[in-house]
Amino acid sequence: MATNNEQAVTYAALILADDGVEITADKLLALTKTAGIEIEPIWANLFAKALEGRNVNDLLMNIGAVC
């Protein structure tokens, strides 16, 4: 089960992707902080590295092809 940190950074990444903004650890931290959610920086770093150079919208659209 996802922790609150994981969920917060996931939603932050989706928001950034929806706006066409590059997903970086700094932007994930800034967005979650603005939302009033304190996350451990490791989560922002992990998600930013995992999504680096990837088109999140394409990943979402092709999720059915993987399953």
CHARMM-style PDB file with segment names, atoms N, HN, CA, C and O in Angstrom:
ATOM      1  N   MET     1       0.842  -1.177   0.000  1.00  0.00      PROA
ATOM      2  CA  MET     1       0.000   0.000   0.000  1.00  0.00      PROA
ATOM      3  C   MET     1       0.888   1.241   0.000  1.00  0.00      PROA
ATOM      4  O   MET     1       1.907   1.289   0.689  1.00  0.00      PROA
ATOM      5  N   ALA     2       0.496   2.222  -0.766  1.00  0.00      PROA
ATOM      6  HN  ALA     2      -0.332   2.182  -1.325  1.00  0.00      PROA
ATOM      7  CA  ALA     2       1.278   3.452  -0.884  1.00  0.00      PROA
ATOM      8  C   ALA     2       1.175   4.282   0.392  1.00  0.00      PROA
ATOM      9  O   ALA     2       0.127   4.347   1.034  1.00  0.00      PROA
ATOM     10  N   THR     3       2.278   4.903   0.734  1.00  0.00      PROA
ATOM     11  HN  THR     3       3.129   4.851   0.212  1.00  0.00      PROA
ATOM     12  CA  THR     3       2.286   5.807   1.879  1.00  0.00      PROA
ATOM     13  C   THR     3       1.785   7.177   1.439  1.00  0.00      PROA
ATOM     14  O   THR     3       1.641   7.446   0.247  1.00  0.00      PROA
ATOM     15  N   ASN     4       1.524   8.029   2.411  1.00  0.00      PROA
ATOM     16  HN  ASN     4       1.641   7.810   3.380  1.00  0.00      PROA
ATOM     17  CA  ASN     4       1.091   9.388   2.084  1.00  0.00      PROA
ATOM     18  C   ASN     4       2.147  10.123   1.271  1.00  0.00      PROA
ATOM     19  O   ASN     4       1.813  10.891   0.368  1.00  0.00      PROA
ATOM     20  N   ASN     5       3.434   9.889   1.589  1.00  0.00      PROA
ATOM     21  HN  ASN     5       3.705   9.266   2.322  1.00  0.00      PROA
ATOM     22  CA  ASN     5       4.512  10.521   0.825  1.00  0.00      PROA
ATOM     23  C   ASN     5       4.463  10.088  -0.631  1.00  0.00      PROA
ATOM     24  O   ASN     5       4.584  10.915  -1.534  1.00  0.00      PROA
ATOM     25  N   GLU     6       4.285   8.795  -0.858  1.00  0.00      PROA
ATOM     26  HN  GLU     6       4.187   8.123  -0.123  1.00  0.00      PROA
ATOM     27  CA  GLU     6       4.229   8.277  -2.228  1.00  0.00      PROA
ATOM     28  C   GLU     6       3.032   8.850  -2.982  1.00  0.00      PROA
ATOM     29  O   GLU     6       3.150   9.244  -4.142  1.00  0.00      PROA
ATOM     30  N   GLN     7       1.901   8.892  -2.325  1.00  0.00      PROA
ATOM     31  HN  GLN     7       1.806   8.571  -1.383  1.00  0.00      PROA
ATOM     32  CA  GLN     7       0.701   9.418  -2.977  1.00  0.00      PROA
ATOM     33  C   GLN     7       0.852  10.896  -3.304  1.00  0.00      PROA
ATOM     34  O   GLN     7       0.488  11.334  -4.396  1.00  0.00      PROA
ATOM     35  N   ALA     8       1.381  11.659  -2.372  1.00  0.00      PROA
ATOM     36  HN  ALA     8       1.677  11.303  -1.485  1.00  0.00      PROA
ATOM     37  CA  ALA     8       1.544  13.096  -2.593  1.00  0.00      PROA
ATOM     38  C   ALA     8       2.472  13.379  -3.761  1.00  0.00      PROA
ATOM     39  O   ALA     8       2.178  14.230  -4.600  1.00  0.00      PROA
ATOM     40  N   VAL     9       3.590  12.668  -3.818  1.00  0.00      PROA
ATOM     41  HN  VAL     9       3.829  11.977  -3.136  1.00  0.00      PROA
ATOM     42  CA  VAL     9       4.546  12.917  -4.895  1.00  0.00      PROA
ATOM     43  C   VAL     9       4.017  12.378  -6.230  1.00  0.00      PROA
ATOM     44  O   VAL     9       4.342  12.925  -7.284  1.00  0.00      PROA
ATOM     45  N   THR    10       3.221  11.333  -6.198  1.00  0.00      PROA
ATOM     46  HN  THR    10       2.957  10.889  -5.342  1.00  0.00      PROA
ATOM     47  CA  THR    10       2.594  10.822  -7.419  1.00  0.00      PROA
ATOM     48  C   THR    10       1.633  11.854  -7.998  1.00  0.00      PROA
ATOM     49  O   THR    10       1.668  12.144  -9.194  1.00  0.00      PROA
ATOM     50  N   TYR    11       0.781  12.401  -7.148  1.00  0.00      PROA
ATOM     51  HN  TYR    11       0.752  12.165  -6.177  1.00  0.00      PROA
ATOM     52  CA  TYR    11      -0.155  13.427  -7.614  1.00  0.00      PROA
ATOM     53  C   TYR    11       0.583  14.671  -8.100  1.00  0.00      PROA
ATOM     54  O   TYR    11       0.188  15.279  -9.094  1.00  0.00      PROA
ATOM     55  N   ALA    12       1.647  15.047  -7.407  1.00  0.00      PROA
ATOM     56  HN  ALA    12       1.968  14.553  -6.599  1.00  0.00      PROA
ATOM     57  CA  ALA    12       2.441  16.206  -7.834  1.00  0.00      PROA
ATOM     58  C   ALA    12       3.039  15.961  -9.216  1.00  0.00      PROA
ATOM     59  O   ALA    12       3.045  16.856 -10.061  1.00  0.00      PROA
ATOM     60  N   ALA    13       3.540  14.752  -9.445  1.00  0.00      PROA
ATOM     61  HN  ALA    13       3.536  14.025  -8.758  1.00  0.00      PROA
ATOM     62  CA  ALA    13       4.117  14.416 -10.750  1.00  0.00      PROA
ATOM     63  C   ALA    13       3.047  14.464 -11.839  1.00  0.00      PROA
ATOM     64  O   ALA    13       3.309  14.937 -12.945  1.00  0.00      PROA
ATOM     65  N   LEU    14       1.862  13.986 -11.536  1.00  0.00      PROA
ATOM     66  HN  LEU    14       1.650  13.602 -10.638  1.00  0.00      PROA
ATOM     67  CA  LEU    14       0.771  14.030 -12.515  1.00  0.00      PROA
ATOM     68  C   LEU    14       0.359  15.466 -12.829  1.00  0.00      PROA
ATOM     69  O   LEU    14       0.058  15.791 -13.978  1.00  0.00      PROA
ATOM     70  N   ILE    15       0.345  16.313 -11.820  1.00  0.00      PROA
ATOM     71  HN  ILE    15       0.589  16.049 -10.887  1.00  0.00      PROA
ATOM     72  CA  ILE    15       0.007  17.725 -12.031  1.00  0.00      PROA
ATOM     73  C   ILE    15       1.041  18.382 -12.936  1.00  0.00      PROA
ATOM     74  O   ILE    15       0.690  19.091 -13.879  1.00  0.00      PROA
ATOM     75  N   LEU    16       2.316  18.144 -12.644  1.00  0.00      PROA
ATOM     76  HN  LEU    16       2.601  17.569 -11.878  1.00  0.00      PROA
ATOM     77  CA  LEU    16       3.375  18.722 -13.471  1.00  0.00      PROA
ATOM     78  C   LEU    16       3.287  18.210 -14.907  1.00  0.00      PROA
ATOM     79  O   LEU    16       3.422  18.983 -15.855  1.00  0.00      PROA
ATOM     80  N   ALA    17       3.063  16.913 -15.062  1.00  0.00      PROA
ATOM     81  HN  ALA    17       2.953  16.286 -14.291  1.00  0.00      PROA
ATOM     82  CA  ALA    17       2.969  16.328 -16.401  1.00  0.00      PROA
ATOM     83  C   ALA    17       1.780  16.900 -17.164  1.00  0.00      PROA
ATOM     84  O   ALA    17       1.878  17.182 -18.358  1.00  0.00      PROA
ATOM     85  N   ASP    18       0.668  17.068 -16.478  1.00  0.00      PROA
ATOM     86  HN  ASP    18       0.588  16.839 -15.508  1.00  0.00      PROA
ATOM     87  CA  ASP    18      -0.530  17.612 -17.117  1.00  0.00      PROA
ATOM     88  C   ASP    18      -0.302  19.038 -17.611  1.00  0.00      PROA
ATOM     89  O   ASP    18      -0.864  19.447 -18.628  1.00  0.00      PROA
ATOM     90  N   ASP    19       0.518  19.785 -16.891  1.00  0.00      PROA
ATOM     91  HN  ASP    19       0.974  19.453 -16.065  1.00  0.00      PROA
ATOM     92  CA  ASP    19       0.836  21.161 -17.288  1.00  0.00      PROA
ATOM     93  C   ASP    19       1.984  21.232 -18.284  1.00  0.00      PROA
ATOM     94  O   ASP    19       2.338  22.317 -18.745  1.00  0.00      PROA
ATOM     95  N   GLY    20       2.568  20.084 -18.619  1.00  0.00      PROA
ATOM     96  HN  GLY    20       2.280  19.203 -18.244  1.00  0.00      PROA
ATOM     97  CA  GLY    20       3.674  20.063 -19.568  1.00  0.00      PROA
ATOM     98  C   GLY    20       4.980  20.572 -18.985  1.00  0.00      PROA
ATOM     99  O   GLY    20       5.860  21.025 -19.717  1.00  0.00      PROA
ATOM    100  N   VAL    21       5.105  20.499 -17.669  1.00  0.00      PROA
ATOM    101  HN  VAL    21       4.390  20.132 -17.074  1.00  0.00      PROA
ATOM    102  CA  VAL    21       6.296  20.978 -16.968  1.00  0.00      PROA
ATOM    103  C   VAL    21       7.228  19.800 -16.710  1.00  0.00      PROA
ATOM    104  O   VAL    21       6.777  18.706 -16.370  1.00  0.00      PROA
ATOM    105  N   GLU    22       8.524  20.028 -16.872  1.00  0.00      PROA
ATOM    106  HN  GLU    22       8.890  20.916 -17.148  1.00  0.00      PROA
ATOM    107  CA  GLU    22       9.507  18.981 -16.597  1.00  0.00      PROA
ATOM    108  C   GLU    22       9.422  18.563 -15.128  1.00  0.00      PROA
ATOM    109  O   GLU    22       9.318  19.406 -14.238  1.00  0.00      PROA
ATOM    110  N   ILE    23       9.467  17.268 -14.891  1.00  0.00      PROA
ATOM    111  HN  ILE    23       9.551  16.583 -15.615  1.00  0.00      PROA
ATOM    112  CA  ILE    23       9.360  16.738 -13.531  1.00  0.00      PROA
ATOM    113  C   ILE    23      10.753  16.638 -12.930  1.00  0.00      PROA
ATOM    114  O   ILE    23      11.580  15.836 -13.364  1.00  0.00      PROA
ATOM    115  N   THR    24      10.997  17.472 -11.916  1.00  0.00      PROA
ATOM    116  HN  THR    24      10.326  18.124 -11.564  1.00  0.00      PROA
ATOM    117  CA  THR    24      12.264  17.444 -11.190  1.00  0.00      PROA
ATOM    118  C   THR    24      11.967  17.315  -9.704  1.00  0.00      PROA
ATOM    119  O   THR    24      10.854  17.589  -9.255  1.00  0.00      PROA
ATOM    120  N   ALA    25      12.967  16.900  -8.954  1.00  0.00      PROA
ATOM    121  HN  ALA    25      13.872  16.678  -9.319  1.00  0.00      PROA
ATOM    122  CA  ALA    25      12.797  16.757  -7.507  1.00  0.00      PROA
ATOM    123  C   ALA    25      12.429  18.095  -6.876  1.00  0.00      PROA
ATOM    124  O   ALA    25      11.561  18.154  -6.006  1.00  0.00      PROA
ATOM    125  N   ASP    26      13.083  19.165  -7.310  1.00  0.00      PROA
ATOM    126  HN  ASP    26      13.789  19.117  -8.017  1.00  0.00      PROA
ATOM    127  CA  ASP    26      12.798  20.494  -6.753  1.00  0.00      PROA
ATOM    128  C   ASP    26      11.355  20.912  -7.004  1.00  0.00      PROA
ATOM    129  O   ASP    26      10.707  21.474  -6.121  1.00  0.00      PROA
ATOM    130  N   LYS    27      10.858  20.643  -8.188  1.00  0.00      PROA
ATOM    131  HN  LYS    27      11.384  20.186  -8.905  1.00  0.00      PROA
ATOM    132  CA  LYS    27       9.480  21.015  -8.518  1.00  0.00      PROA
ATOM    133  C   LYS    27       8.479  20.159  -7.751  1.00  0.00      PROA
ATOM    134  O   LYS    27       7.434  20.652  -7.329  1.00  0.00      PROA
ATOM    135  N   LEU    28       8.793  18.887  -7.571  1.00  0.00      PROA
ATOM    136  HN  LEU    28       9.643  18.487  -7.914  1.00  0.00      PROA
ATOM    137  CA  LEU    28       7.915  18.014  -6.786  1.00  0.00      PROA
ATOM    138  C   LEU    28       7.856  18.483  -5.337  1.00  0.00      PROA
ATOM    139  O   LEU    28       6.782  18.526  -4.736  1.00  0.00      PROA
ATOM    140  N   LEU    29       9.010  18.833  -4.779  1.00  0.00      PROA
ATOM    141  HN  LEU    29       9.882  18.798  -5.266  1.00  0.00      PROA
ATOM    142  CA  LEU    29       9.053  19.326  -3.399  1.00  0.00      PROA
ATOM    143  C   LEU    29       8.308  20.652  -3.265  1.00  0.00      PROA
ATOM    144  O   LEU    29       7.571  20.859  -2.301  1.00  0.00      PROA
ATOM    145  N   ALA    30       8.500  21.545  -4.230  1.00  0.00      PROA
ATOM    146  HN  ALA    30       9.099  21.377  -5.013  1.00  0.00      PROA
ATOM    147  CA  ALA    30       7.830  22.847  -4.179  1.00  0.00      PROA
ATOM    148  C   ALA    30       6.315  22.692  -4.261  1.00  0.00      PROA
ATOM    149  O   ALA    30       5.577  23.356  -3.534  1.00  0.00      PROA
ATOM    150  N   LEU    31       5.861  21.821  -5.139  1.00  0.00      PROA
ATOM    151  HN  LEU    31       6.461  21.281  -5.730  1.00  0.00      PROA
ATOM    152  CA  LEU    31       4.422  21.629  -5.314  1.00  0.00      PROA
ATOM    153  C   LEU    31       3.784  21.007  -4.074  1.00  0.00      PROA
ATOM    154  O   LEU    31       2.715  21.441  -3.643  1.00  0.00      PROA
ATOM    155  N   THR    32       4.424  20.003  -3.505  1.00  0.00      PROA
ATOM    156  HN  THR    32       5.292  19.650  -3.855  1.00  0.00      PROA
ATOM    157  CA  THR    32       3.860  19.383  -2.304  1.00  0.00      PROA
ATOM    158  C   THR    32       3.906  20.348  -1.122  1.00  0.00      PROA
ATOM    159  O   THR    32       2.989  20.370  -0.301  1.00  0.00      PROA
ATOM    160  N   LYS    33       4.969  21.142  -1.033  1.00  0.00      PROA
ATOM    161  HN  LYS    33       5.714  21.125  -1.699  1.00  0.00      PROA
ATOM    162  CA  LYS    33       5.066  22.123   0.057  1.00  0.00      PROA
ATOM    163  C   LYS    33       3.968  23.172  -0.072  1.00  0.00      PROA
ATOM    164  O   LYS    33       3.360  23.565   0.923  1.00  0.00      PROA
ATOM    165  N   THR    34       3.715  23.624  -1.300  1.00  0.00      PROA
ATOM    166  HN  THR    34       4.209  23.304  -2.109  1.00  0.00      PROA
ATOM    167  CA  THR    34       2.654  24.598  -1.546  1.00  0.00      PROA
ATOM    168  C   THR    34       1.292  24.026  -1.157  1.00  0.00      PROA
ATOM    169  O   THR    34       0.409  24.756  -0.706  1.00  0.00      PROA
ATOM    170  N   ALA    35       1.133  22.729  -1.332  1.00  0.00      PROA
ATOM    171  HN  ALA    35       1.850  22.136  -1.698  1.00  0.00      PROA
ATOM    172  CA  ALA    35      -0.122  22.064  -0.963  1.00  0.00      PROA
ATOM    173  C   ALA    35      -0.220  21.815   0.537  1.00  0.00      PROA
ATOM    174  O   ALA    35      -1.236  21.319   1.024  1.00  0.00      PROA
ATOM    175  N   GLY    36       0.842  22.163   1.269  1.00  0.00      PROA
ATOM    176  HN  GLY    36       1.667  22.567   0.872  1.00  0.00      PROA
ATOM    177  CA  GLY    36       0.830  21.976   2.718  1.00  0.00      PROA
ATOM    178  C   GLY    36       1.194  20.572   3.147  1.00  0.00      PROA
ATOM    179  O   GLY    36       0.866  20.149   4.255  1.00  0.00      PROA
ATOM    180  N   ILE    37       1.873  19.845   2.269  1.00  0.00      PROA
ATOM    181  HN  ILE    37       2.139  20.188   1.368  1.00  0.00      PROA
ATOM    182  CA  ILE    37       2.264  18.468   2.564  1.00  0.00      PROA
ATOM    183  C   ILE    37       3.782  18.384   2.622  1.00  0.00      PROA
ATOM    184  O   ILE    37       4.468  18.688   1.647  1.00  0.00      PROA
ATOM    185  N   GLU    38       4.288  17.976   3.752  1.00  0.00      PROA
ATOM    186  HN  GLU    38       3.730  17.728   4.544  1.00  0.00      PROA
ATOM    187  CA  GLU    38       5.732  17.799   3.907  1.00  0.00      PROA
ATOM    188  C   GLU    38       6.081  16.358   3.549  1.00  0.00      PROA
ATOM    189  O   GLU    38       5.572  15.416   4.157  1.00  0.00      PROA
ATOM    190  N   ILE    39       6.949  16.197   2.562  1.00  0.00      PROA
ATOM    191  HN  ILE    39       7.362  16.962   2.068  1.00  0.00      PROA
ATOM    192  CA  ILE    39       7.390  14.855   2.188  1.00  0.00      PROA
ATOM    193  C   ILE    39       8.885  14.740   2.409  1.00  0.00      PROA
ATOM    194  O   ILE    39       9.604  15.739   2.449  1.00  0.00      PROA
ATOM    195  N   GLU    40       9.332  13.525   2.550  1.00  0.00      PROA
ATOM    196  HN  GLU    40       8.749  12.714   2.518  1.00  0.00      PROA
ATOM    197  CA  GLU    40      10.763  13.284   2.669  1.00  0.00      PROA
ATOM    198  C   GLU    40      11.381  13.482   1.290  1.00  0.00      PROA
ATOM    199  O   GLU    40      10.857  12.967   0.303  1.00  0.00      PROA
ATOM    200  N   PRO    41      12.488  14.221   1.206  1.00  0.00      PROA
ATOM    201  CA  PRO    41      13.105  14.514  -0.096  1.00  0.00      PROA
ATOM    202  C   PRO    41      13.463  13.276  -0.916  1.00  0.00      PROA
ATOM    203  O   PRO    41      13.530  13.348  -2.143  1.00  0.00      PROA
ATOM    204  N   ILE    42      13.692  12.152  -0.260  1.00  0.00      PROA
ATOM    205  HN  ILE    42      13.638  12.093   0.737  1.00  0.00      PROA
ATOM    206  CA  ILE    42      14.047  10.936  -1.001  1.00  0.00      PROA
ATOM    207  C   ILE    42      12.951  10.559  -1.990  1.00  0.00      PROA
ATOM    208  O   ILE    42      13.243  10.069  -3.080  1.00  0.00      PROA
ATOM    209  N   TRP    43      11.682  10.785  -1.616  1.00  0.00      PROA
ATOM    210  HN  TRP    43      11.445  11.183  -0.730  1.00  0.00      PROA
ATOM    211  CA  TRP    43      10.575  10.440  -2.507  1.00  0.00      PROA
ATOM    212  C   TRP    43      10.596  11.295  -3.761  1.00  0.00      PROA
ATOM    213  O   TRP    43      10.373  10.790  -4.861  1.00  0.00      PROA
ATOM    214  N   ALA    44      10.859  12.572  -3.608  1.00  0.00      PROA
ATOM    215  HN  ALA    44      11.040  12.982  -2.715  1.00  0.00      PROA
ATOM    216  CA  ALA    44      10.927  13.458  -4.773  1.00  0.00      PROA
ATOM    217  C   ALA    44      12.077  13.048  -5.682  1.00  0.00      PROA
ATOM    218  O   ALA    44      11.935  13.037  -6.905  1.00  0.00      PROA
ATOM    219  N   ASN    45      13.208  12.714  -5.088  1.00  0.00      PROA
ATOM    220  HN  ASN    45      13.324  12.723  -4.095  1.00  0.00      PROA
ATOM    221  CA  ASN    45      14.367  12.289  -5.881  1.00  0.00      PROA
ATOM    222  C   ASN    45      14.094  10.989  -6.623  1.00  0.00      PROA
ATOM    223  O   ASN    45      14.436  10.863  -7.799  1.00  0.00      PROA
ATOM    224  N   LEU    46      13.483  10.024  -5.951  1.00  0.00      PROA
ATOM    225  HN  LEU    46      13.206  10.125  -4.996  1.00  0.00      PROA
ATOM    226  CA  LEU    46      13.180   8.736  -6.581  1.00  0.00      PROA
ATOM    227  C   LEU    46      12.224   8.895  -7.763  1.00  0.00      PROA
ATOM    228  O   LEU    46      12.456   8.345  -8.840  1.00  0.00      PROA
ATOM    229  N   PHE    47      11.167   9.642  -7.553  1.00  0.00      PROA
ATOM    230  HN  PHE    47      10.979  10.089  -6.679  1.00  0.00      PROA
ATOM    231  CA  PHE    47      10.186   9.821  -8.620  1.00  0.00      PROA
ATOM    232  C   PHE    47      10.764  10.623  -9.776  1.00  0.00      PROA
ATOM    233  O   PHE    47      10.507  10.303 -10.937  1.00  0.00      PROA
ATOM    234  N   ALA    48      11.538  11.657  -9.477  1.00  0.00      PROA
ATOM    235  HN  ALA    48      11.746  11.916  -8.534  1.00  0.00      PROA
ATOM    236  CA  ALA    48      12.144  12.462 -10.541  1.00  0.00      PROA
ATOM    237  C   ALA    48      13.092  11.615 -11.381  1.00  0.00      PROA
ATOM    238  O   ALA    48      13.094  11.718 -12.607  1.00  0.00      PROA
ATOM    239  N   LYS    49      13.895  10.782 -10.731  1.00  0.00      PROA
ATOM    240  HN  LYS    49      13.893  10.698  -9.735  1.00  0.00      PROA
ATOM    241  CA  LYS    49      14.820   9.908 -11.468  1.00  0.00      PROA
ATOM    242  C   LYS    49      14.052   8.883 -12.294  1.00  0.00      PROA
ATOM    243  O   LYS    49      14.409   8.617 -13.442  1.00  0.00      PROA
ATOM    244  N   ALA    50      13.004   8.307 -11.719  1.00  0.00      PROA
ATOM    245  HN  ALA    50      12.714   8.523 -10.787  1.00  0.00      PROA
ATOM    246  CA  ALA    50      12.226   7.286 -12.425  1.00  0.00      PROA
ATOM    247  C   ALA    50      11.516   7.856 -13.652  1.00  0.00      PROA
ATOM    248  O   ALA    50      11.325   7.151 -14.644  1.00  0.00      PROA
ATOM    249  N   LEU    51      11.129   9.114 -13.588  1.00  0.00      PROA
ATOM    250  HN  LEU    51      11.284   9.686 -12.783  1.00  0.00      PROA
ATOM    251  CA  LEU    51      10.371   9.719 -14.685  1.00  0.00      PROA
ATOM    252  C   LEU    51      11.229  10.576 -15.605  1.00  0.00      PROA
ATOM    253  O   LEU    51      10.728  11.148 -16.574  1.00  0.00      PROA
ATOM    254  N   GLU    52      12.510  10.665 -15.308  1.00  0.00      PROA
ATOM    255  HN  GLU    52      12.917  10.200 -14.521  1.00  0.00      PROA
ATOM    256  CA  GLU    52      13.422  11.483 -16.103  1.00  0.00      PROA
ATOM    257  C   GLU    52      13.434  11.030 -17.569  1.00  0.00      PROA
ATOM    258  O   GLU    52      13.670   9.859 -17.869  1.00  0.00      PROA
ATOM    259  N   GLY    53      13.176  11.974 -18.464  1.00  0.00      PROA
ATOM    260  HN  GLY    53      12.984  12.924 -18.220  1.00  0.00      PROA
ATOM    261  CA  GLY    53      13.205  11.679 -19.893  1.00  0.00      PROA
ATOM    262  C   GLY    53      12.021  10.881 -20.407  1.00  0.00      PROA
ATOM    263  O   GLY    53      12.028  10.437 -21.555  1.00  0.00      PROA
ATOM    264  N   ARG    54      11.012  10.694 -19.583  1.00  0.00      PROA
ATOM    265  HN  ARG    54      11.006  11.055 -18.650  1.00  0.00      PROA
ATOM    266  CA  ARG    54       9.837   9.919 -19.999  1.00  0.00      PROA
ATOM    267  C   ARG    54       8.630  10.832 -20.135  1.00  0.00      PROA
ATOM    268  O   ARG    54       8.499  11.831 -19.426  1.00  0.00      PROA
ATOM    269  N   ASN    55       7.777  10.479 -21.034  1.00  0.00      PROA
ATOM    270  HN  ASN    55       7.883   9.668 -21.609  1.00  0.00      PROA
ATOM    271  CA  ASN    55       6.538  11.211 -21.222  1.00  0.00      PROA
ATOM    272  C   ASN    55       5.469  10.524 -20.374  1.00  0.00      PROA
ATOM    273  O   ASN    55       4.990   9.444 -20.721  1.00  0.00      PROA
ATOM    274  N   VAL    56       5.104  11.152 -19.270  1.00  0.00      PROA
ATOM    275  HN  VAL    56       5.494  12.029 -18.988  1.00  0.00      PROA
ATOM    276  CA  VAL    56       4.147  10.557 -18.335  1.00  0.00      PROA
ATOM    277  C   VAL    56       2.799  10.351 -19.009  1.00  0.00      PROA
ATOM    278  O   VAL    56       2.126   9.353 -18.748  1.00  0.00      PROA
ATOM    279  N   ASN    57       2.397  11.266 -19.861  1.00  0.00      PROA
ATOM    280  HN  ASN    57       2.943  12.076 -20.074  1.00  0.00      PROA
ATOM    281  CA  ASN    57       1.114  11.110 -20.559  1.00  0.00      PROA
ATOM    282  C   ASN    57       1.112   9.856 -21.425  1.00  0.00      PROA
ATOM    283  O   ASN    57       0.116   9.133 -21.467  1.00  0.00      PROA
ATOM    284  N   ASP    58       2.224   9.590 -22.117  1.00  0.00      PROA
ATOM    285  HN  ASP    58       3.033  10.177 -22.082  1.00  0.00      PROA
ATOM    286  CA  ASP    58       2.322   8.367 -22.915  1.00  0.00      PROA
ATOM    287  C   ASP    58       2.286   7.126 -22.029  1.00  0.00      PROA
ATOM    288  O   ASP    58       1.664   6.125 -22.382  1.00  0.00      PROA
ATOM    289  N   LEU    59       2.949   7.193 -20.885  1.00  0.00      PROA
ATOM    290  HN  LEU    59       3.454   8.007 -20.597  1.00  0.00      PROA
ATOM    291  CA  LEU    59       2.924   6.060 -19.955  1.00  0.00      PROA
ATOM    292  C   LEU    59       1.497   5.755 -19.516  1.00  0.00      PROA
ATOM    293  O   LEU    59       1.099   4.592 -19.450  1.00  0.00      PROA
ATOM    294  N   LEU    60       0.733   6.792 -19.218  1.00  0.00      PROA
ATOM    295  HN  LEU    60       1.056   7.737 -19.272  1.00  0.00      PROA
ATOM    296  CA  LEU    60      -0.651   6.599 -18.785  1.00  0.00      PROA
ATOM    297  C   LEU    60      -1.528   6.044 -19.905  1.00  0.00      PROA
ATOM    298  O   LEU    60      -2.383   5.191 -19.666  1.00  0.00      PROA
ATOM    299  N   MET    61      -1.316   6.524 -21.104  1.00  0.00      PROA
ATOM    300  HN  MET    61      -0.621   7.217 -21.298  1.00  0.00      PROA
ATOM    301  CA  MET    61      -2.127   6.069 -22.236  1.00  0.00      PROA
ATOM    302  C   MET    61      -1.814   4.628 -22.630  1.00  0.00      PROA
ATOM    303  O   MET    61      -2.678   3.938 -23.172  1.00  0.00      PROA
ATOM    304  N   ASN    62      -0.609   4.172 -22.371  1.00  0.00      PROA
ATOM    305  HN  ASN    62       0.092   4.732 -21.931  1.00  0.00      PROA
ATOM    306  CA  ASN    62      -0.196   2.830 -22.769  1.00  0.00      PROA
ATOM    307  C   ASN    62      -0.231   1.821 -21.631  1.00  0.00      PROA
ATOM    308  O   ASN    62       0.290   0.716 -21.782  1.00  0.00      PROA
ATOM    309  N   ILE    63      -0.818   2.164 -20.517  1.00  0.00      PROA
ATOM    310  HN  ILE    63      -1.241   3.062 -20.395  1.00  0.00      PROA
ATOM    311  CA  ILE    63      -0.836   1.266 -19.364  1.00  0.00      PROA
ATOM    312  C   ILE    63      -1.571  -0.032 -19.693  1.00  0.00      PROA
ATOM    313  O   ILE    63      -1.199  -1.092 -19.188  1.00  0.00      PROA
ATOM    314  N   GLY    64      -2.590   0.033 -20.517  1.00  0.00      PROA
ATOM    315  HN  GLY    64      -2.892   0.893 -20.927  1.00  0.00      PROA
ATOM    316  CA  GLY    64      -3.334  -1.166 -20.896  1.00  0.00      PROA
ATOM    317  C   GLY    64      -2.509  -2.136 -21.717  1.00  0.00      PROA
ATOM    318  O   GLY    64      -2.743  -3.343 -21.666  1.00  0.00      PROA
ATOM    319  N   ALA    65      -1.557  -1.634 -22.467  1.00  0.00      PROA
ATOM    320  HN  ALA    65      -1.366  -0.653 -22.508  1.00  0.00      PROA
ATOM    321  CA  ALA    65      -0.712  -2.491 -23.299  1.00  0.00      PROA
ATOM    322  C   ALA    65       0.250  -3.313 -22.460  1.00  0.00      PROA
ATOM    323  O   ALA    65       0.698  -4.377 -22.886  1.00  0.00      PROA
ATOM    324  N   VAL    66       0.569  -2.824 -21.272  1.00  0.00      PROA
ATOM    325  HN  VAL    66       0.205  -1.959 -20.926  1.00  0.00      PROA
ATOM    326  CA  VAL    66       1.517  -3.511 -20.395  1.00  0.00      PROA
ATOM    327  C   VAL    66       0.819  -4.611 -19.612  1.00  0.00      PROA
ATOM    328  O   VAL    66       1.406  -5.661 -19.351  1.00  0.00      PROA
ATOM    329  N   CYS    67      -0.420  -4.374 -19.241  1.00  0.00      PROA
ATOM    330  HN  CYS    67      -0.897  -3.521 -19.453  1.00  0.00      PROA
ATOM    331  CA  CYS    67      -1.149  -5.333 -18.391  1.00  0.00      PROA
ATOM    332  C   CYS    67      -1.705  -6.483 -19.185  1.00  0.00      PROA
ATOM    333  OT1 CYS    67      -2.342  -7.373 -18.621  1.00  0.00      PROA
TER     334      CYS     67
END
